[in-house]
Amino acid sequence: MQLGLIGLGKMGGNMRERLRRAGHTVVGYDRNPDLSDVKDLAELVDKLEAPRTVWVMVPAGNATQSVIDELKDLLSPGDTVVDGGNSRWSDDEKHAAELGVKEIGFVDAGVSGGVWGLENGYALMVGGSKEHVDRLQPIFDALKPEGPYGYVHAGKVGAGHFSKMVHNGIEYAMMQAYAEGWELLEKVKSVDNVREVFRSWQEGTVIRSWLLDLAVNALDDDAHLDKLRGYAEDSGEGRWTVEAAIDNAVPLPAITASLFARFASRQDDSPQMKMVAALRNQFGGHAVESAKK
């Protein structure tokens, strides 16, 4: 199958490679000419046979809106746009309506997998009409992990990004729990090998997880995380999760507290945020800040 892919950063570039390994033809565009297969979006569209599919992997907000606006004038009836970035779910219906005027389909896809997705596959949470989603199934099958899990048609337009938003909210809370436990272990005098305590939890415990494995990786690189500053950004999806909880009167105390903990990290050098920052770097390649000397 042919696919146009816009945005060839950490995830987009690896997605292009995974799809090509599966035998699909991918025409990629990025503002960085060293990464791009074409000089602009017009050339990307010209290289695809109708009905075209264009997957967008650019930052949420103005960047995504700008690409949608340009594609609306370049694509034809029967083509489909997939927004695979971290757009707010409430933007999806707007984008679907804007493209729908030109009879261009729209699918939103929450994508999880970070820098490990090339080899392990990407978990996909998809929203859109069955007609549009079914046509893209070969692409989803190539991107998802092997086996029966890792892909869901979550519902109508917006459902994919809403599901990914909740996923990221849960991720916030899980990372915060590991970070708090790590700080407490580091604090007491009786425990003198915190890294190996974390490693001992990787098998046979109810808290084992991929995040725990990544925490051990981070501690193998820097046993006490001395190289990191206790500062962690938030992607915006934690905020959106809390806002959605308020709108729907759903209590989310753990997720809300984990979001506020990140805000607190920007005021002081938080030991817990060293672990959160290390985990974000491990699974997503997110930037970290070095400790001040």
Secondary structure, 3 states (H helix, E strand, C coil): CEEEEECCCHHHHHHHHHHHHCCCEEEEECCCCCCCCCCCHHHHHHCCCCCCEEEECCCCCHHHHHHHHHHHHHCCCCCEEEECCCCCHHHHHHHHHHHHCCCCEEEEEEEECHHHHHHHCCEEEEECCHHHHHHCHHHHHHHCCCCCCCEEEEECCCHHHHHHHHHHHHHHHHHHHHHHHHHHHHHCCCCCCHHHHHHHCCCCCCCCCHHHHHHHHHHHHCCCCCCECCCCCCCCHHHHHHHHHHHCCCCCHHHHHHHHHHHHHCCCCCHHHHHHHHHHHHHHCCCCCECCC
